[in-house]
Amino acid sequence: MSNLATLPKNGSLAKTNRTSNFPSLSSWFDDFSLVDFPSLVTSNFNTGISLPKVNIKEVADAFIVEMAVPGLKKSDFNINLENKILSISAELKEEHENHDEEYTRREFGYSSFKRTFTLPETVNDSKINASYNEGILHVHLPKKEEAKQKPPVTIKIS
């Protein structure tokens, strides 16, 4: 028996078993979409920020967190550290108001996200810094001196 992974129309990864005649649960929902509903229902519901993607890498002297969050300003972010838990969040509120002869139209927008990470004991809390450039938030988490990787040492045989 072989299990194959297929990519359904909705983009999620679903495992299907070739020997089974029953469709998987995810395939039942593949053809269901909000496109069938009137635009009144779908037009304003997907305007928030989705959970941003994060890359975390370890280098010799630090951990580096890179978060893809285009379209924001530095002032939109809140980065906090409490009890070895790093939280990164942003909150945006927008209000637009249009006036013409007989109608006033107001539209409100609100979006937010929050990501949290438990930091290892090896991070030097007092030297954490962050920068935001071209839609990428970079958080530099330096390691404590004793946790940094040391270069290899050649030991001479006597």
Salt bridges, closest charged atoms under 4 A:
ASP31 OD1 - LYS9 NZ 2.37
GLU58 OE2 - LYS143 NZ 2.47
GLU66 OE2 - LYS57 NZ 3.93
GLU66 OE2 - HIS138 ND1 3.80
GLU91 OE2 - LYS93 NZ 3.62
GLU94 OE1 - HIS96 NE2 3.24
GLU95 OE2 - ARG106 NH2 2.30
GLU97 OE2 - HIS99 NE2 2.96
GLU97 OE1 - ARG106 NE 3.57
GLU107 OE2 - ARG105 NH2 2.00
ASP125 OD1 - LYS84 NZ 3.04
GLU145 OE1 - LYS148 NZ 3.02
